[in-house]
Amino acid sequence: MTPCPRQIDAIMQVMEAAFDPAYGEAWNRKQVSDALTMPSTHALLIDDDGGVIDDPAGADAAGFVMTRHAADEEELLLIAVHPERRRKGLGAQLIETLFDTARTRGTGRIFLEMRRDNPAEHLYRRTGFEPIGKRPNYYRMTDGSRVDAITFGRSI
């Protein structure tokens, strides 16, 4: 399955603006493209009103989420809202839309992993995710320091 270049462009535009390079969390274009070639990987783009963007041609994405589905579970791989569009509820809208689309794939539970002290933790907790595990010193920052990974889960 060949991913849509316009979809990848939109994802990269949001991710490059939203992810702080100090943490090294952003994926490069090849990683995004390779992931989207797998039929179990799904991406969802939203506009400024929280509506799903079906055709990214000419669309200006405000945010995106990318997941991987297996059996009745889904892993949230990446999520971002463009910094200029934050504080409008788009992150929560994106997650709620993800819940709806994941249910249509037969998903019963969604997992995610984040670095400790990620400001998105507030959003995850507000949308019903709960911490279920920790990986000490899992992430290596660009300065060489290590940070714990926290795993969250939520039934949908």
C-alpha angles and dihedrals in degrees: 000000000000115000119230110258091214090055091051090047090054093047092048093048092054095040095050090052096041106042119077107230090217089076098046092220100130118101122227123239094262092052091051093045093047092049092050092054088069113088091221093060119086133186128197125193125196134195130222091281094051092253120144115256107222096178115031093196104126092348121132106220117213094190147345144202128204123197142174120221125209125168105316096336135083130198119213102223102175136002130174142161118202108257092236090058101046126116093044098097093258094128091056091044090051092052093046090051089049090054090053095048093042091054089058087058090054095257116160100172136029126203133191138176126212138172116261112267094023106155089224089072089088090056093048093051092045090055093051104267116142129197112256104167150001135220109201116226091353101144123060113210122215089257090057097253120130129233131191121251117226119204119211130189138188134182115226 
